[in-house]
Amino acid sequence: QVQLVESGGGLVQPGGSLRLSCAASGSIFFIYMGWYRQAPGKQRELVAGITSTGSAIYADSVKGRFAISRVNAENTVHLQMNSLKPEDTAVYYCKAQRQVAVILSDYWGQGTQVTVSS
């Protein structure tokens, strides 16, 4: 059973920074790990993702402000969030994707709340 545990959310003022972390249980190799967010009344959206080889993708709204990184040996992924804006307020979810033969399996964390407010 794969478990993803997020940490690092909280309340921060506009312009501030937070660092989210996600740790996956077990020694499973994930081809992809990423962060998604869901604000009230909105659909869940990609924030940033990174492959096992380090290729990263970002939503346009966070480019230049957020940075994703992962440590394959530890099965962890991190999201450094700088210059936070009120519109970044959302529940942030960690996702990990595993591939076995041609089958892709997605795993999600329970989410961590990020609130940007003065």
C-alpha positions in Angstrom: 0.0 0.0 0.0 1.5 3.3 -1.1 1.0 6.3 1.2 2.0 9.9 0.4 2.3 12.2 3.3 2.4 15.9 2.8 3.7 18.6 5.2 4.6 22.2 5.2 1.3 24.0 4.6 0.1 26.9 6.7 -0.8 30.5 6.8 1.5 33.0 5.2 1.3 36.7 4.3 1.4 37.8 0.7 5.0 37.9 -0.6 6.0 35.2 1.9 7.4 31.7 1.3 6.5 28.2 2.2 8.1 24.8 1.4 5.9 21.8 0.9 7.2 18.3 1.3 5.8 14.9 0.3 7.2 11.6 1.4 6.1 8.3 -0.2 6.2 5.1 1.8 8.0 2.0 0.5 10.7 1.6 -2.1 8.5 2.0 -5.2 10.1 3.8 -8.1 7.9 6.6 -9.4 8.3 7.8 -12.9 6.6 11.1 -12.0 5.8 13.1 -8.9 4.0 16.4 -8.8 2.0 19.0 -6.9 -1.6 19.9 -7.7 -3.9 22.3 -5.9 -7.6 22.8 -5.6 -9.2 26.1 -4.5 -12.8 26.3 -3.3 -15.2 26.0 -6.2 -12.5 25.2 -8.7 -11.1 22.1 -10.3 -7.9 20.5 -9.2 -5.0 21.9 -11.3 -1.4 21.1 -11.9 1.1 23.3 -10.1 4.4 21.6 -10.9 5.6 18.1 -11.8 8.9 16.4 -12.2 10.1 13.2 -13.8 12.6 10.7 -12.3 15.2 12.2 -14.6 14.6 15.7 -13.3 12.5 17.2 -16.1 10.1 19.7 -14.6 6.9 21.4 -15.7 5.1 24.4 -14.2 1.8 26.1 -14.4 2.2 29.5 -16.0 0.8 31.1 -12.9 3.7 29.9 -10.8 6.6 30.1 -13.2 9.5 32.0 -11.7 8.0 31.8 -8.2 7.8 28.1 -7.4 10.5 25.4 -7.7 9.9 21.7 -7.6 12.6 19.2 -6.6 12.8 15.5 -5.7 15.2 13.1 -4.1 14.7 9.7 -5.8 16.6 7.8 -3.2 14.3 9.1 -0.5 11.1 9.1 -2.5 10.4 12.7 -1.6 9.3 15.7 -3.6 9.4 19.3 -2.5 7.8 22.5 -3.6 9.5 25.7 -2.7 6.9 28.5 -3.0 8.1 32.1 -3.0 6.4 35.4 -3.6 3.1 33.9 -2.6 -0.1 35.6 -3.6 -3.6 35.3 -2.2 -4.7 33.5 -5.4 -2.2 30.7 -4.4 -4.6 29.8 -1.5 -5.7 26.2 -2.0 -5.4 22.7 -0.7 -2.2 21.3 -2.2 -2.0 17.6 -3.1 1.0 15.5 -3.9 0.7 12.9 -6.7 3.0 10.1 -7.6 2.8 7.9 -10.7 4.1 4.4 -11.0 4.5 2.4 -14.2 4.4 -1.4 -14.3 4.7 -2.7 -17.9 2.1 -0.6 -19.7 0.0 0.2 -16.7 0.1 3.6 -15.0 -1.0 3.9 -11.4 -1.6 7.2 -9.6 -1.3 7.8 -5.9 -2.5 10.9 -4.0 -1.7 12.4 -0.7 -4.4 13.7 1.7 -3.7 17.4 0.9 -2.2 20.3 2.9 -3.8 23.7 3.2 -2.0 26.7 2.0 -3.5 30.1 2.9 -2.0 33.4 1.7 -3.6 36.3 3.5 -2.7 39.4 5.4 
